[in-house]
Amino acid sequence: MPVPLYQAKADFFRTLGHPARVQVLELLQKGPLPVRDLLAQIDIEASSLSQQLAVLRRAGIVSATREGGSVVYSLSSPDVAHLLTDARRILTDMLVDQEELLAELRAEARS
């Protein structure tokens, strides 16, 4: 029996639900990077980064290729970068709305 679409989407978003994974994806938006470069830019142990990359790879969100002695990771689709951009825009809009509400509350408290 196939997985319902809402379940597949929930699983996908659960995969994105770790800060280190999001950091990896944000770094990979700029282009493919070897593991050593990812490790230098993310404050995480090598074994933890390896685990997080494995999760992203199993989900098909990133792909890995071997170049000499290095493993280089890249986004499996440009749509992943679009998703991260959309998430940033949504969060910005949400914060603007919260800022406006906060200003209203402060103005009301002064009255």
C-alpha positions as CSV (number, residue, x, y, z in Angstrom):
1,M,0.0,0.0,0.0
2,P,1.5,3.4,-1.0
3,V,2.2,6.0,1.6
4,P,-0.4,8.8,1.6
5,L,1.0,12.1,0.4
6,Y,0.5,13.8,3.7
7,Q,2.6,11.1,5.4
8,A,5.4,11.5,2.8
9,K,5.4,15.3,3.3
10,A,5.5,14.8,7.1
11,D,8.5,12.4,6.7
12,F,10.2,14.9,4.4
13,F,9.8,17.8,6.9
14,R,10.9,15.6,9.7
15,T,14.1,14.9,7.8
16,L,14.7,18.7,7.7
17,G,13.9,19.0,11.4
18,H,17.5,19.1,12.7
19,P,19.5,22.4,12.8
20,A,22.7,20.7,11.5
21,R,20.9,19.4,8.5
22,V,19.4,22.8,7.7
23,Q,22.9,24.3,8.1
24,V,24.3,21.7,5.6
25,L,21.6,22.5,3.1
26,E,22.1,26.2,3.4
27,L,25.8,25.8,2.8
28,L,25.2,23.5,-0.2
29,Q,22.9,26.2,-1.8
30,K,26.1,27.9,-2.9
31,G,27.4,24.7,-4.6
32,P,28.9,21.4,-3.9
33,L,31.3,21.1,-0.9
34,P,33.6,18.4,0.4
35,V,32.9,17.1,3.9
36,R,36.0,18.8,5.3
37,D,34.6,22.2,4.2
38,L,31.2,21.5,5.8
39,L,32.9,20.4,9.0
40,A,35.0,23.6,9.1
41,Q,31.8,25.7,8.8
42,I,29.5,23.8,11.1
43,D,30.1,23.5,14.9
44,I,29.6,19.8,15.1
45,E,31.7,16.7,15.6
46,A,32.8,14.8,12.5
47,S,30.8,11.7,13.5
48,S,27.6,13.7,14.1
49,L,28.0,15.5,10.7
50,S,28.5,12.1,9.1
51,Q,25.2,10.9,10.6
52,Q,23.3,14.0,9.5
53,L,24.7,13.7,6.0
54,A,23.6,10.0,5.9
55,V,20.1,11.0,6.9
56,L,19.9,13.6,4.1
57,R,21.5,11.2,1.6
58,R,19.0,8.4,2.4
59,A,16.1,10.8,2.0
60,G,17.5,11.8,-1.4
61,I,17.9,15.5,-0.4
62,V,21.6,15.5,-1.1
63,S,23.9,13.4,-3.2
64,A,27.5,12.5,-2.7
65,T,30.3,11.9,-5.1
66,R,33.9,10.8,-4.4
67,E,36.6,13.1,-5.8
68,G,40.0,11.7,-5.1
69,G,40.2,11.2,-1.3
70,S,37.2,13.4,-0.6
71,V,33.4,13.0,-0.6
72,V,31.7,16.0,-2.1
73,Y,28.0,16.7,-1.3
74,S,25.5,18.7,-3.3
75,L,21.8,19.3,-3.3
76,S,20.0,16.7,-5.2
77,S,17.6,19.3,-6.7
78,P,17.6,23.1,-7.0
79,D,14.1,22.9,-5.5
80,V,15.7,22.2,-2.1
81,A,17.4,25.7,-2.4
82,H,14.0,27.2,-3.4
83,L,12.4,25.6,-0.3
84,L,15.0,27.1,2.0
85,T,14.5,30.5,0.3
86,D,10.7,30.2,0.7
87,A,11.2,29.1,4.4
88,R,13.3,32.3,5.0
89,R,10.6,34.4,3.4
90,I,7.8,32.8,5.4
91,L,9.7,33.2,8.7
92,T,10.4,36.9,7.8
93,D,6.7,37.5,7.2
94,M,5.8,35.8,10.4
95,L,8.3,37.9,12.4
96,V,7.0,41.1,10.7
97,D,3.5,40.2,11.8
98,Q,4.7,39.5,15.3
99,E,6.6,42.8,15.4
100,E,3.4,44.6,14.4
101,L,1.4,42.9,17.1
102,L,4.1,43.7,19.6
103,A,3.9,47.4,18.6
104,E,0.1,47.3,19.0
105,L,0.4,45.7,22.5
106,R,3.0,48.3,23.6
107,A,0.9,51.2,22.3
108,E,-2.1,49.8,24.1
109,A,-0.2,49.4,27.4
110,R,0.8,53.1,27.2
111,S,-2.7,54.2,26.9
